[in-house]
């Protein structure tokens, strides 16, 4: 490319102390099918080998320019803004150094701009788990079809898609509104994107993937993304601060009518992320968390609460009423139809979460579970709560479990119950029968030994994670529900041979470690299936040993 002429698109790659992944990000821009672009590497004053790597990348491609901030800004906004100041193209994109652009991203977004006059174009984001390689689409319902909208009012659900990196902006649009990334705060994308949505007169959505977002859910705290630092109370404060800035902008820009949609997004996405973590927090943290969120929750639109699933409304109400231990209990199993331990019925026959009728009108409204018809719904949809109260390691990978089942709606008949523990590694199901004996009305308990060696694995082996379920039957109908594990029992791993002919496997028994905290079994193959061993030559056996070593 002739560097004296104006490129079509500027892609800014921001980086800080990420020398290892920067070349991958930059290469994803270099290999774009649309070639007429410039790449600005904006280094937020890295102290590792990033400056040298950036210089070498620029030396290899005249389309690359390097910008280094004189001091670290501590966020994404400053390196993006400084790059925006020197960008030469009429269209702009942003990329983080730990992510990538798919090959056609620039071409498909630029084509949307050239098709009609729009302020920005946006496309699908592919989320890629770095630990498993699993791929999914971020907010797929919002990018399922190609469409052009005349402002955010056409689809306020788009507040949920708050990533700045999934979009190509017209430089004229950004300059006309002096739209820049807010510096000195975290969650800057949410504020920037809310402003962009509200200020844009027209924008286009395309269903093609335009961004690869790599997710490291269990990264160490020193390298975790801001979103993965939810255990920090400063993280909670930062998120609420940005929400207040968005609320102010909505009023000042004449978009106050969108407040309920934006509040719903906060409750359903932002608060929901913290809610799923509540079982893992201690009382001191919960108290400080409530101190931070309660004043802001009081300002939100009642209509935003009404749009939430009942289970999420229950957690919110318990937090606001400072019933913090109960909020932690209610948060376990969110999204998995896990019942409370107890229900209470008032004199009018209305049913409430917990062991008492709520005191206030607001609490009775939010904790009222009557409409869920827990006592009459079909048995396959009945809600139970299965908790492991004691877990003891047995021989090999065996584990002895004491399971307590809560039946708050009294759906099970009086007396002992037959139950099964069910887990399916591969296509074949392992079913372990056990007996649940009554402890008191609505509470049962039983013991069961789960032996992963009894599973019939496919001959090819099985690599993956499974969560055992508790299966109950009543009146010819079955019900399967998740099994909640103790949150902090020490995981263990054992090598398990399989009589079915499958290769030996390493099996790890562990708590899930995040929402909803189920019992989790992890299988990893460690050798050749028995049916192939007689056929293995010394060379094949050596190759198998190398593969097994890599798997370990």
KALIN-V8311 format. One line per field, one symbol per residue. ss: DSSP state (@ for helix, = for strand, . for the rest). A space follows every 50 residues. Layout:
ss = ???
This chain:
ss = ........=======...@@@@@@@@@@@@......=======......@ @@@@@@@@@@...=====........@@@@@@@@@@....======...= ....@@@@@@@@@@@....==========.....====.@@@....===. .@@@.@@@@@......====@@@@@@...........@@@@@@@@@@@@. ..=============..........@@@....@@@@@@@@@@@@@@@@@@ @@...@@@@@@@@@@@@@@@@@@@@@@@@@..@@@@@@@@@@@@@@@... .@@@@@...@@@@@@@@@@@...@@@@@@@@...........===..... ===.......@@@@@@.=.@@@......@@@...=========.....== ======..........=======......===========..======== .@@@.........===..======..========.......=====.... ....=======......========....@@@@....@@@@@@@@@@@@@ @.
